[in-house]
Amino acid sequence: MSKLLEEFQEYLKKMNQYEHVLTLLYWDMKTCTPKLGQEGHVEALTHFSTEVFAMSTSEQMGEMLTELAKPAEYDALTDTWKFIVTRMKRDFDRNKRIPADLYKTYVQTQAEAGNIWVDAKEKSDFSLFAPYLQKMIDLTVEMAGYTDPGVEVYDALLNQYEEGMDSATIDGLFEALKKDLIPFVKEILAKQKPENPAFKGYFDPDGQRKVQDLLLDYIGFRRDAGSVGETEHPFTLNFCSKDVRLTNHYYENNPLSSIFSAVHEGGHAIFEQNINPEYDNTVAGSCDYMGLHESQSRFYENILGRNKNFWLPIYDKLGELLPAFKEIPLETFYQEINHVQNSFIRVNADEVTYCFHIILRYEMEKAIFRDHVPVGDLPTLWNQKMQDYLQITPADDAQGILQDMHWSDGGFGYFPSYLLGSIYDGMLLDTLQEELGNVDELLKNGKIKDITAWLNQKIHWYGNTRKPKDAIKAVCGKEISAEPLIRYFKEKYSEIYDIQI
């Protein structure tokens, strides 16, 4: 190892220590910091974020990356370190263009907006959040002007979350889904089943927590490298592959929400726990391609978790932990978790109409950044699109435009990743069944960890080192297409709802 590489690794180690503190601050803010303590955490978060940004854009960092990129040094690097140097040089060149004061303002506003969003959602009052949303939009546009000069803003944002994706590609995929799913959902709703009262009533949150633990252990979440917290909006974060944390939220009258959030966030966490440990604390590690990440969480939640055979080996245990389920036959449970209906809340939507929730948000973001729709008009536009795609209108802002936290932290361009993840899942399911056999049989026989091991090998191990299009091509041998997902929906739900296809 050269002296320069040793110096570079020591520099990264110091940066990682700051980033470790940042991650811990964010976790603490979201899980247990009291309301009056938030301000102090925001100040600390801003300070350490600014320090990391300064280190990542310093002259010393630039000089080391420039020297490491020269053939004399670069050719002697391992493949892992070649990737790290190349990626960090690219990010350095982008971030170096951002003024330090602008970055500091962005981080501080991001934290403040997140706290205001919680308050606005609780009060169902968009007017409280609107000024902060405007600030985040303005700062996002300004930042993109520095990081991606000459690139249309929304395409730049999409590329930040799913490199290689632009709105033209996404438009084609989403239009294919709309073409097939809009009429198919109308057929399903024509055979709509009544609400089942068995799923109403009180479900002990402590019992729900125990169910969550059961599910996480069952799908392969490692307790020695992970932990669980509680937040308003479930999420997953990680320090490295050895410390991955997820959260959940427990509704007394809606146990299915926490059940499927557990499986969803568990999918994210399993991805992070099984990345090549050689990549820990480097840009090769934690995967920042959000569509690829969502493909894993949604594969566990929907492709596996909403399959009746997933529950066969553990359904009795569910009844032991939440006794109301002892009185609900598995077939009834299966019908309920695949009950297609137009609903207001994205995270509680069935897997078919969920597509419309994402398309709505994608079109909202295009309206913000391309059509420059005023912030004050966004709730009306949101409600109109809810009516267009789901034939329902939210009763208030909490049920509508305030239901997601993503815009409060500047996550514009993130939402399409959820549906891209589902599109990848259709392709992954086809390939998994070609290589491992029928997924129904695997699940029926309790072999879900065989599926987890397959995903570990095919997707997780590579962490951040493969772009989504490359990863899907490497695993499935095909270009990205919505056709497998559409076929999966039609085959599954035509049987459930007795529809001829």
C-alpha positions in Angstrom: 0.0 0.0 0.0 1.4 3.4 -1.0 2.0 6.2 1.6 -0.6 8.3 -0.3 -3.3 5.6 0.0 -2.6 5.2 3.7 -2.9 9.0 4.2 -6.2 9.0 2.2 -7.6 6.1 4.3 -6.8 8.0 7.5 -8.5 11.1 6.2 -11.6 9.0 5.4 -11.5 7.4 8.8 -11.8 10.9 10.4 -14.7 11.8 8.0 -16.4 8.6 9.0 -16.2 9.4 12.6 -18.1 12.7 12.0 -20.6 10.8 9.8 -21.1 8.3 12.6 -22.0 11.1 14.9 -24.4 12.6 12.3 -26.2 9.3 11.9 -26.5 8.9 15.6 -27.9 12.4 16.0 -30.5 11.8 13.2 -31.5 8.5 14.8 -31.9 10.1 18.2 -33.8 13.1 16.8 -36.3 10.8 15.1 -36.7 8.2 17.9 -36.5 9.7 21.3 -35.4 13.4 21.5 -38.1 15.4 23.3 -39.7 18.3 21.4 -37.8 21.0 23.4 -34.5 19.2 22.8 -34.9 19.2 19.0 -33.3 22.7 18.6 -30.0 21.6 20.2 -29.9 18.5 17.9 -30.5 20.7 14.8 -27.6 22.9 15.8 -25.3 19.9 16.3 -26.5 18.2 13.1 -25.8 21.4 11.2 -22.3 21.7 12.7 -21.2 18.2 12.0 -22.8 18.1 8.5 -20.9 21.3 7.7 -17.6 19.8 9.0 -18.1 16.7 6.9 -18.9 18.8 3.8 -15.8 20.9 4.4 -13.6 17.8 4.6 -15.2 16.3 1.5 -14.5 19.4 -0.5 -11.2 20.5 1.0 -8.1 21.2 -1.0 -6.4 18.3 0.8 -9.1 15.9 -0.4 -8.9 17.3 -3.9 -5.2 16.9 -4.1 -5.3 13.3 -2.8 -8.0 12.3 -5.2 -6.1 13.9 -8.1 -2.9 12.1 -7.3 -4.7 8.7 -6.7 -6.4 9.1 -10.0 -3.1 9.2 -11.9 -1.9 6.0 -13.5 1.1 5.5 -11.2 -1.2 5.3 -8.2 -4.5 4.2 -9.7 -3.2 1.1 -11.5 -1.8 -0.3 -8.2 -5.2 0.0 -6.5 -7.5 -2.9 -5.9 -10.8 -2.9 -7.8 -12.6 -1.8 -4.7 -10.3 1.2 -4.2 -10.4 2.1 -7.9 -14.2 2.4 -7.5 -13.9 4.4 -4.3 -11.4 6.9 -5.9 -13.4 7.2 -9.1 -16.7 7.8 -7.3 -15.3 10.2 -4.7 -13.5 12.2 -7.4 -16.8 12.6 -9.3 -18.6 13.6 -6.1 -15.8 15.9 -5.1 -16.0 17.8 -8.4 -19.8 18.1 -8.0 -19.8 19.2 -4.4 -16.8 21.5 -4.6 -19.0 23.8 -6.7 -21.5 24.2 -3.8 -20.8 27.3 -1.7 -20.2 26.3 1.9 -22.8 28.8 3.2 -25.4 27.4 0.9 -24.8 23.9 2.1 -25.0 25.0 5.7 -28.3 26.8 5.1 -29.6 23.7 3.3 -28.8 21.3 6.1 -30.3 23.6 8.8 -33.5 24.2 6.8 -33.7 20.5 6.1 -33.7 19.7 9.8 -36.1 22.6 10.6 -38.5 21.6 7.9 -38.6 18.0 9.2 -39.7 19.2 12.6 -42.3 21.6 11.2 -43.7 18.8 9.0 -44.4 16.6 12.1 -46.3 19.5 13.7 -48.2 20.4 10.5 -49.2 16.8 10.0 -50.4 16.5 13.6 -52.5 19.6 13.1 -53.4 18.8 9.5 -52.4 22.3 8.5 -50.4 22.7 5.2 -50.0 26.4 5.8 -47.6 25.7 8.6 -45.4 23.6 6.3 -45.8 25.7 3.1 -43.1 28.3 3.8 -40.5 25.5 4.6 -41.5 23.5 1.6 -40.9 26.6 -0.5 -37.5 27.1 1.1 -36.6 23.4 0.4 -37.7 23.8 -3.3 -35.7 27.0 -3.7 -32.6 25.5 -2.1 -32.9 22.3 -4.1 -33.0 24.3 -7.3 -30.0 26.4 -6.3 -28.0 23.3 -5.2 -28.8 21.5 -8.5 -27.5 24.5 -10.4 -24.1 24.0 -8.8 -23.9 20.2 -8.8 -25.4 19.6 -12.3 -24.9 22.8 -14.3 -26.7 22.7 -17.7 -28.9 19.7 -16.7 -32.6 20.2 -16.3 -33.3 20.3 -12.6 -35.8 17.4 -12.2 -33.7 15.1 -14.3 -30.7 16.0 -12.2 -32.7 15.1 -9.0 -33.9 11.8 -10.5 -30.4 10.9 -11.4 -29.2 11.6 -7.8 -31.5 8.8 -6.5 -31.3 6.4 -9.4 -28.3 7.0 -11.5 -28.9 6.4 -15.2 -32.7 7.2 -14.9 -34.3 10.2 -16.4 -37.9 11.3 -16.8 -38.1 10.1 -20.4 -37.2 6.5 -19.3 -39.6 6.7 -16.3 -42.4 8.2 -18.4 -42.2 5.1 -20.7 -42.3 2.7 -17.8 -45.1 4.5 -15.9 -47.2 5.0 -19.0 -47.0 1.2 -19.7 -48.3 0.6 -16.2 -51.1 3.1 -16.5 -52.2 1.7 -19.8 -52.7 -1.8 -18.3 -53.5 -1.2 -14.7 -56.1 1.6 -14.9 -58.6 -0.7 -16.7 -57.6 -3.7 -14.7 -58.2 -2.0 -11.4 -61.6 -0.9 -12.6 -62.4 -4.6 -13.3 -61.2 -5.4 -9.8 -63.3 -2.7 -8.1 -66.4 -3.8 -10.0 -66.0 -7.0 -7.9 -65.2 -5.2 -4.7 -65.6 -7.1 -1.5 -67.1 -5.5 1.6 -64.9 -4.4 4.6 -64.2 -7.3 6.9 -65.0 -6.4 10.5 -62.6 -9.0 11.8 -59.7 -6.6 11.1 -61.3 -3.7 13.1 -61.0 -3.2 16.8 -58.1 -3.0 19.3 -54.8 -4.7 18.6 -52.2 -4.5 21.4 -49.2 -2.5 20.3 -47.0 -4.7 22.4 -48.3 -7.7 20.6 -47.6 -5.9 17.3 -44.0 -5.4 18.4 -43.6 -9.1 19.1 -45.0 -9.9 15.6 -42.5 -7.5 14.1 -39.7 -9.4 15.9 -41.0 -12.7 14.7 -41.1 -11.4 11.1 -37.7 -9.8 11.1 -36.1 -13.0 12.5 -38.0 -15.1 10.0 -36.9 -13.2 6.9 -33.2 -13.1 8.0 -32.6 -9.8 9.8 -29.6 -10.2 12.1 -30.1 -9.1 15.6 -26.3 -8.9 16.3 -26.0 -6.3 13.5 -29.3 -4.4 13.9 -31.9 -2.9 16.2 -35.4 -1.4 16.1 -36.9 1.9 17.1 -40.3 3.7 16.9 -41.1 6.8 14.8 -44.0 8.5 13.2 -42.8 7.4 9.7 -40.9 4.1 9.5 -37.4 4.2 8.0 -34.1 2.4 7.9 -30.6 3.8 8.4 -27.2 2.3 8.9 -23.7 3.1 10.3 -22.2 0.2 8.4 -23.1 -3.4 7.7 -22.6 -4.3 11.3 -25.1 -1.7 12.7 -28.3 -1.3 10.7 -31.4 0.2 12.4 -35.0 0.3 11.4 -38.2 1.9 12.9 -41.9 1.2 12.8 -45.1 2.8 13.9 -47.9 0.9 15.7 -51.6 1.7 15.2 -53.9 0.2 17.8 -56.7 -0.3 15.2 -54.5 -1.2 12.2 -52.1 -4.1 12.8 -51.5 -4.8 9.1 -49.7 -1.4 8.8 -47.0 -2.4 11.3 -46.8 -5.9 10.0 -46.0 -4.9 6.5 -43.8 -2.0 7.6 -41.7 -4.5 9.5 -41.3 -6.7 6.4 -40.6 -3.7 4.2 -38.0 -2.0 6.4 -36.6 -5.5 7.1 -35.9 -5.8 3.4 -34.0 -2.5 3.4 -32.1 -3.6 6.5 -31.2 -7.1 5.2 -29.7 -5.4 2.1 -27.4 -3.2 4.2 -26.4 -6.1 6.5 -25.2 -8.2 3.7 -23.1 -5.8 1.7 -19.5 -6.9 1.3 -17.9 -5.8 4.6 -14.8 -4.7 2.8 -17.0 -1.8 1.6 -17.9 -0.6 5.1 -17.5 3.2 5.7 -16.7 3.9 2.0 -18.8 5.0 -0.9 -18.8 1.4 -2.2 -20.9 0.4 0.8 -24.4 1.6 1.7 -26.4 1.5 -1.5 -27.6 5.0 -2.5 -29.5 3.8 -5.6 -33.0 4.1 -4.1 -34.9 2.2 -6.7 -32.6 -0.8 -6.3 -33.0 -0.4 -2.5 -36.8 -0.2 -2.8 -36.8 -3.3 -4.9 -35.5 -5.2 -1.9 -37.9 -3.8 0.6 -40.9 -4.2 -1.7 -39.8 -7.7 -2.8 -40.1 -8.8 0.9 -43.2 -6.8 1.6 -45.2 -7.7 -1.6 -43.8 -10.5 -3.7 -43.1 -12.5 -0.6 -45.1 -11.0 2.3 -48.4 -10.8 0.4 -48.1 -14.4 -0.9 -50.3 -16.8 1.1 -47.5 -19.3 1.3 -45.3 -16.9 3.2 -47.7 -17.2 6.1 -48.3 -20.9 6.1 -45.3 -21.8 8.4 -45.9 -18.9 10.8 -49.6 -18.1 10.8 -50.3 -19.9 14.1 -47.5 -17.9 15.8 -49.2 -14.7 14.5 -52.3 -15.8 16.4 -50.4 -16.5 19.5 -48.9 -13.0 19.6 -52.1 -11.2 18.4 -55.0 -13.5 19.6 -57.6 -11.9 17.3 -55.9 -13.6 14.4 -56.7 -17.0 15.9 -60.3 -16.4 14.8 -59.3 -15.3 11.3 -58.7 -18.2 8.8 -55.5 -17.9 6.7 -57.6 -17.6 3.5 -59.5 -14.6 4.9 -56.2 -13.0 6.0 -54.8 -13.6 2.5 -57.9 -11.9 0.9 -57.5 -9.0 3.3 -53.8 -8.3 2.7 -54.5 -8.3 -1.0 -57.7 -6.3 -0.8 -57.5 -3.8 -3.7 -59.2 -0.6 -2.9 -58.7 3.1 -3.6 -57.2 4.5 -0.4 -55.7 7.8 0.8 -52.5 6.7 2.5 -49.6 5.6 0.3 -47.9 3.4 2.9 -51.2 1.5 3.6 -52.1 1.0 -0.1 -52.4 -2.4 -1.7 -49.6 -3.2 -4.1 -51.6 -2.5 -7.2 -53.1 0.9 -6.5 -49.8 1.8 -4.8 -48.5 2.4 -8.4 -51.0 5.2 -8.7 -49.8 6.8 -5.5 -46.3 7.0 -6.9 -47.3 8.2 -10.3 -49.3 11.0 -8.6 -46.2 12.1 -6.6 -44.0 11.9 -9.7 -46.4 14.1 -11.6 -46.6 16.5 -8.6 -42.8 16.8 -8.6 -42.7 17.5 -12.3 -45.4 20.2 -11.7 -43.2 21.8 -9.0 -39.9 21.8 -10.9 -41.1 22.1 -14.5 -44.5 23.8 -14.4 -43.5 25.9 -11.4 -46.9 25.5 -9.7 -47.1 27.8 -6.7 -46.7 26.0 -3.3 -50.1 27.3 -2.2 -51.8 25.5 -5.1 -50.2 22.1 -4.4 -52.9 20.8 -2.0 -55.5 21.4 -4.7 -53.5 19.8 -7.4 -52.8 16.8 -5.1 -56.5 16.4 -4.4 -57.3 16.6 -8.1 -54.8 13.9 -9.0 -56.2 11.7 -6.2 -59.5 12.0 -7.8 -58.1 11.3 -11.3 -56.2 8.2 -10.3 -58.1 6.9 -7.3 -61.5 8.5 -7.5 -61.3 9.8 -3.9 -60.6 13.2 -2.4 -58.7 13.6 1.0 -60.7 15.1 3.8 -57.8 17.1 5.1 -54.1 17.8 4.6 -52.8 15.0 6.8 -54.7 12.5 4.7 -53.4 14.3 1.6 -50.3 16.2 0.8 -48.8 16.1 4.3 -48.8 12.3 4.6 -45.2 11.8 3.6 -42.0 13.2 5.1 -39.9 13.1 2.0 -40.3 16.7 0.7 -39.5 18.0 4.2 -35.9 16.7 3.9 -35.5 17.7 0.3 -36.1 14.2 -1.1 -37.4 15.4 -4.4 -36.9 12.7 -7.1 -37.1 10.0 -4.5 -40.7 8.9 -5.0 -40.3 7.3 -8.4 -37.8 5.0 -6.8 -40.6 3.1 -5.1 -42.3 2.1 -8.3 -39.0 1.5 -10.1 -38.3 -0.9 -7.3 -41.5 -2.8 -8.0 -40.7 -2.9 -11.7 -37.4 -4.4 -10.9 -39.2 -6.9 -8.6 -41.2 -8.3 -11.4 -38.0 -9.1 -13.3 -36.3 -10.5 -10.2 -39.2 -12.8 -9.5 -39.0 -14.3 -13.0 -35.2 -14.9 -12.6 -35.5 -16.3 -9.0 -38.0 -18.9 -10.1 -35.9 -19.9 -13.1 -32.9 -20.5 -10.7 -34.4 -21.6 -7.4 -37.8 -23.0 -8.5 -41.4 -22.0 -7.8 -41.6 -19.3 -5.1 -44.9 -20.7 -3.8 -43.2 -24.0 -3.0 -40.2 -22.3 -1.4 -42.4 -20.3 0.9 -44.8 -23.1 1.7 -41.8 -25.2 2.9 -40.5 -22.3 5.1 -37.4 -21.8 2.8 -37.6 -18.0 2.8 -34.0 -17.8 4.0 -33.0 -19.6 0.7 -34.6 -16.6 -1.1 -32.8 -14.2 1.2 -29.5 -16.0 0.5 -30.2 -15.7 -3.3 -30.8 -11.9 -2.9 -27.7 -11.6 -0.8 -25.6 -13.2 -3.5 -27.3 -11.5 -6.5 -28.0 -8.0 -5.2 -26.9 -7.2 -1.7 -23.2 -8.2 -1.8 -22.4 -5.5 -4.4 -23.6 -2.6 -2.3 -23.2 0.6 -4.2 -20.8 -0.7 -6.9 -23.4 -1.4 -9.6 -25.8 1.1 -11.2 -29.4 -0.2 -11.2 -29.6 -0.9 -14.9 -26.3 -2.8 -14.7 -27.4 -4.8 -11.7 -30.7 -5.8 -13.2 -29.0 -6.7 -16.5 -26.4 -8.8 -14.6 -29.1 -10.7 -12.6 -31.9 -10.9 -15.2 -30.0 -10.7 -18.5 -32.6 -8.2 -19.8 -33.2 -4.5 -20.1 -35.7 -2.9 -17.6 -39.3 -3.5 -18.5 -42.6 -3.1 -16.8 -44.1 -6.2 -18.5 -43.1 -8.8 -15.8 -44.7 -6.7 -13.0 -47.9 -6.2 -15.1 -48.0 -9.9 -15.7 -47.5 -10.7 -12.0 -50.4 -8.3 -11.1 -52.8 -9.8 -13.6 -52.0 -13.4 -12.8 -52.3 -12.9 -9.1 -55.3 -10.7 -8.9 -57.3 -12.3 -11.7 -57.3 -15.4 -9.5 -58.2 -13.6 -6.3 -61.0 -11.6 -7.9 -62.1 -14.2 -10.5 -61.4 -12.1 -13.5 -60.8 -13.5 -17.0 -57.6 -12.3 -18.6 
